[in-house]
Amino acid sequence: MDSTGWMHLGVLLLVFAGIAAFVLWKMFLPAPKEPPRGETVGGARGFMGPWFGGGGN
């Protein structure tokens, strides 16, 4: 096998390792908990404000 073949094999192995790491990460790390609806941090409503789940008093 020439150097181009080894390069292709290396790229394929890197892609496979990335996909495997992503799948394992999603399986074993718990999803972040969503804060209760309407609760704000420091009075901020978030990026989208009242339009997408920011509350609206």
C-alpha positions in Angstrom: 0.0 0.0 0.0 1.4 3.4 -0.9 1.2 6.6 1.1 -2.1 7.7 -0.4 -3.7 4.4 0.8 -2.4 4.9 4.3 -3.7 8.4 4.3 -7.2 7.3 3.3 -7.1 4.5 6.0 -6.1 7.1 8.6 -8.9 9.4 7.6 -11.4 6.6 7.8 -10.2 5.5 11.2 -10.4 9.1 12.5 -14.0 9.4 11.2 -14.9 6.1 12.7 -13.3 7.1 16.1 -15.2 10.4 16.0 -18.6 8.7 15.4 -17.9 6.1 18.1 -16.9 8.8 20.6 -20.0 10.8 19.8 -22.3 7.8 20.2 -20.6 6.8 23.5 -20.9 10.4 24.7 -24.6 10.5 24.0 -25.2 7.2 25.6 -23.3 7.7 28.9 -23.6 11.4 29.6 -27.0 12.5 31.0 -28.9 15.2 29.1 -28.7 18.6 30.8 -31.8 19.3 32.9 -34.0 22.1 31.7 -34.7 24.8 34.2 -38.3 25.2 35.3 -40.4 27.3 32.8 -40.4 30.9 33.6 -37.4 30.9 35.9 -34.7 33.4 34.9 -31.1 33.8 35.9 -30.5 37.3 37.2 -33.7 38.6 35.7 -32.7 37.8 32.1 -35.2 36.4 29.7 -32.8 34.7 27.3 -31.9 35.4 23.7 -35.3 35.2 22.1 -37.2 36.9 24.9 -41.0 36.3 25.2 -41.3 34.7 21.7 -39.8 31.3 22.4 -40.3 30.1 26.0 -39.1 33.2 27.7 -42.3 33.7 29.7 -44.2 36.9 29.4 -45.6 38.8 32.4 
